[in-house]
């Protein structure tokens, strides 16, 4: 029996450590492999009949636009619009979502309108917004605000109504008032939902921005891509696509970092 134990124990330990080793594989390595593979597929398609510019051509065009100062101006214009609309929309969505989830009266007042506008793409409202607000910065920021707000408010509301009632009842048994329960129980438990809603809202903000710039802008990544389309300048279009993707990815990773800091108390799997 001793020999059997000596033989089987190391094998069971080895079997138990294999999943751990797989889990310890650095995600950054997988990200790098995925990016390199994606660029390789793009390059192969460009060299085999697809009307794509090759990665070196896109890099050369990006360098040219940077040297002309055009790319930096477009990035600043688009980024400013996205940040303004996204931050205002998220800041407005959180209290409205909390009110809807905590008070039935607020839910009855707000929910019909939020559901109504949620079924209407913000881009469908863009012609009306342009007529009412003109072609300046305000209509672009407004449609981005609307896209971010609608995505985040539903997630926040869902977070509040999903809070475990056992936690709320336990807090009441311990003598906590409604205000303390809301601050110490509901808000922390809803934070993951809020951040997920913000991530979804961020994607909606970028998509809405590009479409808004296609219709009414004199500067920005969407505007630059629209002009490039008129001249069949595929390299410039790809520069805009890659730039938007990179900026969106960076902002999404920042939200993920905030989520890991704010929800570190959660059990991870």
N, C-alpha and C positions, 0 to 999 in steps of 0.2 A: 504493500500500500504506500509505503514511503516513496518508493521509486516512481509509482504512478503519480503521486502528488508532485514530485519534483519535476516530472516531465510535463504534466498538464498545466501546472501553474504558470510557467513562463509563456506557454502558447496562449493561454487565456489572457495574460497581460498584454501579449503582442496584439491579440485580436482587439482588445479594448483600446489600445493606443492608436490603432490605424485611423479610426474616425477623428481622433483628436489631432493627429498629424494633418489630416486633410483640412480640418477646420482652421489650423494654424497657417495655411497657405495664404500668403499676403494678397489681399484683394487688389492692391495696386499692380501687382504683377499680372493678374488676370486682366485688369483694365488696359495695361500696356499692350498685352498680347492681342486683345480685342481691337484696339485702335490700329495697331500695325496691320492686322489681318484685314480690317475694313479698308484702309488706305490701299493695301495690295489688291483687293478685289476691284476697287475703283480704278486703279491704274490698269489692271488687266482689261476691264471693260472698255476703257478709253482707247486702248491699243488694238481692240478687236471689233471695230465697226460702230460702237456706240458713240454718239455725238457728245462726248464728254471731254472737257479739257483735262489734261493730265495733271497730277498734283504739282509737278514743277511749274507748269504754266500758271496754275492758280497762285502759287507762291510768288512767282514773278509779277503777276498782276497786283497782288496784295502789296508787294514792295513798291511798285510804281505808284499805286494810290496813296500809300503812306508817305512817300517822298513828296507827292503833290499836296499833302495835307488833307486830302479828301476823306480818306478812311477814318482818320481821327475825328474829324468834324461830324461825320455820319454816326459814328459810334456814340459820341457825346450826345448828339441830338436824340437818337433812339433810346439810349440808356436813361437819359433824363426823363423822357416821357414814360418809359416803363416804370421806373422807380417812383415817380410821382403818383401815377395811377394805381400802382400795386400797393404802395404803402398806405395811401389814403383809403383805398378799398378794403384792405385788410384791417386797418384801424377802425373803420366803421363797422365791419362785419362782426368783429369779436363782441362788442357790447350788444349789438342787435341779436346775435345768436344766443348769448347768455340770457337776454331778456325773454326770448322766445322759449328757451328750454326751461327757465325757472318760473316764469309767470304765464299762466294759461291765457290771461287777458291779452298780453302782448303777443302770444302765439296766434290767437284768433285775429288780431288786428294786422299783423305783419305777414303771416304765412300765405294768404291768398295772393298778395301782390308779389311776394318773392317767387312763388311758384309760377305766377303768370309771366314775369319777366325772365325767369330761368328757362322757359321754353322758347323764348325769342332770342336768337343769336345776337349779341351786341352789334355785329356787323349789319344786321338788318335794320338797326336803328340809326346807322351812320348817316344815311341821306337826310333823315329828319334832323339829326343833331347838327349836321353841316348847315342846313337851312336856318335853324334856330340860333346857332352859336357862331356861324361864320366858318372861315377856313384857317383860323389861327391855331394856337396850341391847345386852347380849352376843349374843343370837341375831341381831339385825339386823347387827351388825358381823361376825359369823361368816359369814353367808351372802354378804355383800359380799366378805369376805376370800376365800371359796371361789371366787366368780366371777372375781375379779381374779387369783388364784393360778393357776387352770387355764388362763386365757388367756395369761398371761405365761410360765408354765413351758414350755409347748409351743414358744413362739416362741424362748425362750432355748436350749432343747435343739436346735432346728432351726438356730439360728445357729452353735452349736458344731460340729455335724456338717457344716455347709456351708463351713467354713473350708477354703480352698484347701490341699490337701496339699503343694503345691509350696512354699508359704511355711514350713510346718512342717519339711519336709525340708531346706530351705535353712538354717533356723535351727539344725537339728541338725548340718549340715555345718560351720557356723561355730562349733560347740562349745557351743551353748546347751543347758542342762539342761531337763528337763520343766517345772520350775517357772517358769523364765524364759520358755520358749515359751508357757506358758499365760498369763502376765501380759502379755507384750509382743506376742504374736501373736493368741492365741485371744480374749482379752477385747476388744481393740479391734475385731477383725473381727466379733465377735458383738454389739457395742453397737447397731448399727442394728436388728437383729432384736429385741433386748430392748425398745427404745423402741417399736417397732411393737406388740409384745405388750402393753406398758403402755397404749398408746392403745386397743387393743381391750379390755383389761381395764377401762379407765376407763368405756367405754360400758356394759360389762356391769355394772359396779358401780352406775351410776346406775339402770339398768333394774331391777336386783335390789332396790335401796333403795326405790324407789317401791312395788314390789309388797309388800315387807316392811312398809312403813308403812301400806299399805292394810289389813293384817291385824292388826297389833299395834303401835300407836303412839298416843300422846296429843299428839304435836306433830310437825311436819314437813310438807314440801310434799305428799307423798303422802297423809298424813292429812287435810290441808286440802282436797285435791281430792276425797277420798272423802266428806267432810262436805258439800261443795258439791254433789256429785251427788245426795245425798238431798233437797236443797232446789231442785234444778234451777237452780243458780246457775252458769250457763255462764261468766260473766265471771271468777269466782274460779278455775274449772277452767283457763281460758286463762291466767290469771296464773301458775298453777303450771306449766303446760306451758312458757310462755315463759321463766320463771325457770330451770327445769331446763335448757332448751336453751341459755340464755345462759351459765349456770355451766359446763355441759359444754363449750361452745365455748371459753370462756376457759381452762379447764384443758387442753383439747386443744392450744390454741395455745401454752401454756407448755411442753408436752411437745415440740411442734415446734421451739420456740426452743432447748430443751435439746438436741434432736437436731442442729440446725444447729451448735451450739457443740461438741458432743462428736464429731461425725463430719465436721468440716470438712476432714479429710484425704482424704475420699472424692472421687472424680471426679464432678462434677455435669454433667448434660445439660440 
